Amino acid sequence: MRIRSQSNFWCGLLFAALGVTVMILARDYRIGSAARMGPGYFPMLLGALLALLGLTLTVPALFRDGPAFPRLHLRPLAFVLLGIAAFGVTLEYLGFVLAVAALVVIGGLADPDLRPVEIAGVALFMAVFSVGVFAVLLGMPLTLWPAL
Amino acid sequence: MEILSNLAIGFGVAVTLKNLAYCFLGVFLGTLIGVLPGIGPVATVAMLLPLTFALDPATAMIMLAGIYYGAQYGGSTTAILVNIPGESSAVVTTLDGYQMARQGRAGPALGIAAIGSFVAGTIATLVVALFSPPLAEIALKFQPADYFSLMVFGLIGAVVLARGSLRKAIAMVVIGLLLGLVGTDVNSGVMRFTFGIPALTEGISFVALAMGMFGIAEVVYNLEQRGASRQVFGSRLGSVLPSRADLAQSAPAIARGTLLGSVLGILPGGGALLSSFAAYTIEKKVARPPRNFGDGDIRGVAAPESANNAGAQTSFIPMLTLGVPSNPTMALMIGALMIQGIQPGPQVMSQRPELFWGVVASMWIGNLFLLALNLPMVGLWVRLLAVPYRMLFPAILVFCCIGVFTINNNVFDLFQLVVFAGIGYVLLKLGCEPAPLVLGLVLGPMMEEYLRRALLISLGDPTVLVTSPISAVFLLAAVLLLASIAIPTIRAKREEAMKE
């Protein structure tokens, strides 16, 4: 059978899977009764609703034309997310200044037109600027440098 | 005249040196961040939220409201000068605004946007002051079942008025509600969906989610659109003051935009986005003579800009009186109130009149600052926008990360940001709008609690939702809204209105 709308088909399947997963997880919590709702009652209800909604997307996608599967561009996404994660890790161990630099440099790679001199300039500017604004002006308790 | 004494209380709170200063600071920072391409009010408010933590509740709300208007106007500036709407409500402004800029009339376009926004803001402030007290009065009588149904109505309204597929939007709401349940259940103390991660016991970081889906996902999306022509038309800015003829032509457009925005802003899912789209569509139909739209007609800027500001303002009504957010920005405001230890709802007006009326009064003051700030400072925004995006976006990322981190001073929130940015990007690609999800996230725990109480009172009988008259009306309205979409002509209209 041909899938007429790839996007809706997989989107619906994703929702349905999510709904079923929620229902399975919610079995660990007490369901209770309507008059005495347990912690599992509402999630179970929502999980079922989500699974049904998923099916209303997936099933018609087999018969009716709709949007095709979108093109994903992985480079910008990967570097931006990596940059944020690097900011988090660096901030924890090496302090705020290096974290800002790491974010700008790694995140900057998301744009293929990257020019090293510009990115270095932005990194320096942002480090000085954010320390000035957030640490000095606003007095936020940030660890600026790695503890030696 | 009770409203006068109320407004007097409000101005008494708002016109103190401290609150004026924070209002001004909010408007300024909001505009500054909002001008950055691809950063809309939600991301701006989320980013600047930590700045308000140390303030008392009234001052914090005043500053946040200022940030909101500032971001809104900043988005319009970007729309006019570089054809990139900072957020969806500025999309229609790009149509005529950017054309005006290309014709060397960026100045009058920015000027009329500021003037229209100010007029709309002034009138919408009065609407808020007039309509909130009676609404809060009614809301005080609501039972749990009524609240539950009100939220159902609000969410359905948000979905119906949103863009794109209805089924996907409803699914987004449900996922949002589920995400809202992550953390410790208040009634049983059971940890739900925390997967043994201690940091999740307090629930999902609202700011990380909003920032990931509205800020970071948007940055990634913009990076993909590279190569699209992006040229700043600011070198020939000209005078920002519109000519007499411009003003005469725009006045009726501003009036219509204001009226429409004030009404639509109150609706769930309304606010700035719907208002600006509707205002542009209507303006195109009724404006006489009807030439030039899409080709640099000043009315095509005046009407949606007035409408989105009026809508932004009146969307505070359901938030302040019912505690129900009508758009993601209001959801953030509710989050901010809760951080301040205030449970939003109809009792806020009676218990904290100084907070309520102070915010209302500062709305008008904020609009005044907006006008005073933007007409002289347009040159600065133009220079900021001349910086190439490849150098701007790393700076945007830094601001987003600092904003998220400083909410709790917790690195774990940054990893949540990574996760939600990734999810937000995929959802965007699949044609799922993030706004309904964010509303669901805020309303999730509240809806569960009201449903629990409603069913507890009725001894488990679910018909309580339709036997209580108020609740029945809300549910009926929700059903009618859903049904209306199924009618082909209305469906076609909805798609047409959202397409522009």
Contacts between the chains, C-beta under 8 A, distances in Angstrom:
chain1	res1	chain2	res2	distance
A	7	B	430	5.9
A	7	B	431	6.5
A	8	B	165	7.8
A	10	B	430	7.7
A	11	B	168	6.7
A	11	B	430	4.6
A	11	B	431	7.5
A	11	B	432	7.0
A	15	B	171	4.9
A	15	B	175	7.6
A	18	B	175	7.0
A	19	B	174	7.9
A	22	B	178	6.0
A	22	B	193	7.9
A	25	B	193	6.4
A	29	B	185	7.9
A	29	B	188	7.9
A	29	B	190	5.6
A	29	B	192	6.2
A	30	B	188	7.1
A	30	B	190	7.6
A	33	B	460	5.9
A	34	B	455	4.9
A	34	B	460	3.7
A	34	B	461	7.7
A	34	B	462	6.4
A	35	B	455	5.9
A	35	B	456	6.1
A	35	B	458	7.8
A	35	B	459	5.1
A	35	B	460	3.1
A	36	B	456	7.0
A	36	B	460	7.7
A	37	B	448	7.8
A	37	B	451	7.2
A	37	B	452	4.6
A	37	B	455	6.4
A	37	B	456	7.8
A	38	B	188	6.7
A	39	B	185	4.3
A	39	B	187	7.1
A	39	B	188	4.6
A	39	B	190	4.3
A	39	B	192	5.9
A	41	B	452	7.9
A	42	B	181	6.7
A	42	B	447	7.9
A	42	B	448	4.4
A	42	B	451	6.8
A	42	B	452	7.7
A	43	B	178	6.6
A	43	B	181	5.8
A	43	B	192	6.7
A	43	B	193	7.7
A	46	B	174	5.4
A	46	B	177	5.6
A	46	B	178	5.2
A	46	B	181	7.8
A	47	B	178	7.3
A	49	B	174	5.4
A	50	B	171	6.3
A	50	B	174	4.6
A	50	B	175	6.7
A	50	B	178	7.1
A	53	B	167	6.0
A	53	B	170	5.9
A	53	B	171	4.5
A	53	B	174	6.6
A	54	B	171	6.9
A	56	B	167	5.5
A	57	B	165	7.9
A	57	B	167	5.4
A	57	B	168	6.9
A	57	B	171	7.4
A	67	B	431	6.2
A	70	B	429	4.2
A	70	B	430	6.8
A	70	B	431	7.9
A	72	B	426	7.8
A	72	B	429	6.2
A	73	B	220	8.0
A	73	B	223	7.8
A	73	B	224	4.7
A	76	B	220	4.8
A	76	B	223	3.9
A	76	B	224	6.0
A	77	B	220	5.0
A	77	B	422	6.9
A	77	B	425	5.6
A	80	B	216	6.3
A	80	B	219	6.3
A	80	B	220	5.4
A	80	B	223	7.6
A	80	B	397	6.7
A	80	B	421	7.1
A	81	B	216	7.9
A	81	B	418	5.0
A	81	B	421	6.1
A	81	B	422	5.8
A	83	B	397	6.3
A	84	B	216	7.1
A	84	B	397	6.9
A	84	B	400	8.0
A	84	B	401	5.9
A	84	B	414	6.0
A	84	B	417	5.8
A	84	B	418	5.0
A	84	B	421	7.1
A	85	B	414	7.3
A	85	B	415	6.7
A	85	B	418	5.2
A	87	B	401	5.0
A	87	B	414	6.3
A	88	B	401	7.9
A	88	B	405	7.9
A	88	B	411	4.7
A	88	B	414	3.6
A	88	B	415	5.9
A	88	B	418	7.7
A	89	B	411	7.7
A	91	B	405	6.9
A	91	B	411	6.0
A	91	B	414	7.5
A	92	B	411	5.0
A	100	B	398	5.6
A	103	B	394	7.2
A	103	B	397	5.8
A	103	B	398	5.8
A	103	B	401	6.1
A	104	B	394	4.2
A	104	B	395	7.8
A	104	B	397	7.4
A	104	B	398	6.5
A	107	B	393	7.5
A	107	B	394	5.2
A	107	B	397	4.7
A	108	B	390	7.6
A	108	B	394	4.9
A	110	B	220	7.3
A	110	B	223	5.5
A	110	B	393	7.5
A	111	B	223	5.9
A	111	B	226	7.3
A	111	B	389	7.8
A	111	B	390	4.6
A	111	B	393	7.1
A	113	B	226	7.5
A	113	B	390	5.5
A	114	B	390	6.9
A	115	B	390	7.7
A	118	B	390	7.1
A	118	B	391	5.7
A	119	B	394	7.0
A	121	B	391	7.9
A	122	B	391	5.3
A	122	B	394	5.2
A	122	B	395	6.5
A	123	B	394	7.5
A	126	B	394	7.0
A	126	B	395	5.7
A	126	B	398	5.0
A	130	B	398	6.2
A	130	B	402	6.3
A	134	B	402	6.1
A	134	B	406	7.4
A	138	B	51	6.9
A	140	B	406	6.0
A	141	B	409	7.2
